[in-house]
């Protein structure tokens, strides 16, 4: 699965709008995939993005703003600055950002 691209994610997501849990960790996806997920998966509860090094804070903000049921996000190994996670918690205070123990305070 590590070879999946934005094009593959977009094709998958447009057909899976009832998706609740998604693991696309370790892939080379970008914010294009996060935007497609945000617009097509209103029931998403958890997403794993570990080591998705091409994901930016902009993509994460779109995802958290659009996926109102999102309760858990795994961002281990991403290149997103720490203050982005504080911003995400401002939008959704109950959001669990993994790995546990990120120094957010």
C-alpha positions in Angstrom: 0.0 0.0 0.0 2.9 2.4 0.4 2.9 2.9 -3.4 -0.5 4.5 -3.4 -0.7 8.0 -4.8 -3.0 10.9 -4.6 -4.7 9.6 -7.7 -5.4 6.2 -6.1 -6.7 7.8 -2.9 -9.0 10.1 -4.8 -10.4 7.1 -6.8 -10.9 5.0 -3.7 -12.4 7.8 -1.6 -15.0 8.9 -4.1 -16.5 5.4 -3.9 -16.3 5.1 -0.1 -18.3 7.9 1.4 -19.4 5.9 4.4 -15.8 5.2 5.4 -15.2 5.6 9.2 -11.6 4.5 9.6 -8.7 5.0 7.2 -5.1 4.0 7.4 -2.9 5.5 4.6 0.2 5.7 6.7 3.6 5.3 5.1 2.5 6.6 1.7 3.5 9.6 -0.4 0.1 11.3 -0.4 -0.2 15.1 -0.3 -2.9 17.6 0.7 -4.7 16.7 -2.5 -5.7 13.4 -0.8 -6.6 15.0 2.4 -8.9 17.4 0.5 -10.6 14.5 -1.3 -11.0 12.7 2.0 -12.4 15.8 3.7 -15.0 16.4 1.0 -16.0 12.7 0.5 -15.9 11.1 3.9 -18.2 13.0 6.3 -18.4 10.0 8.7 -14.7 9.6 9.1 -13.8 8.9 12.8 -10.1 8.1 12.6 -7.2 8.4 10.2 -3.7 7.2 10.3 -1.1 9.4 8.5 2.1 8.2 10.1 5.1 9.1 8.0 3.1 10.9 5.4 5.9 13.5 4.9 4.2 15.4 2.1 1.1 16.3 4.1 1.1 19.9 5.4 -0.7 21.8 8.1 -3.1 23.2 5.4 -4.3 19.7 4.5 -4.8 18.8 8.1 -6.8 21.9 8.8 -9.1 21.1 5.8 -9.5 17.6 7.1 -10.3 18.6 10.7 -12.7 21.3 9.6 -14.7 19.2 7.1 -14.7 15.8 8.9 -16.8 16.8 11.9 -16.8 13.3 13.4 -13.1 12.9 13.3 -11.9 11.9 16.8 -8.4 10.5 16.3 -5.5 11.3 14.0 -2.1 9.6 14.0 0.5 12.1 12.7 3.7 10.3 13.9 6.5 11.0 11.5 4.9 13.8 9.6 6.8 17.1 9.0 4.1 19.3 10.4 5.1 21.9 13.0 4.0 21.4 16.6 2.0 24.6 16.7 -0.3 23.2 13.9 -1.5 20.5 16.4 -2.4 23.2 18.9 -4.4 24.9 16.1 -6.2 21.6 15.3 -7.1 21.3 19.0 -8.5 24.8 18.9 -10.9 23.7 16.2 -11.7 20.3 17.8 -10.7 20.2 21.5 -11.7 16.5 21.8 -9.4 15.4 18.9 -6.9 12.8 19.9 -3.7 13.5 18.2 -1.3 10.5 18.2 1.3 9.7 19.1 0.3 10.2 22.7 2.5 12.5 24.6 3.2 15.2 22.0 4.3 18.2 24.0 1.3 20.4 23.2 1.1 22.5 26.3 
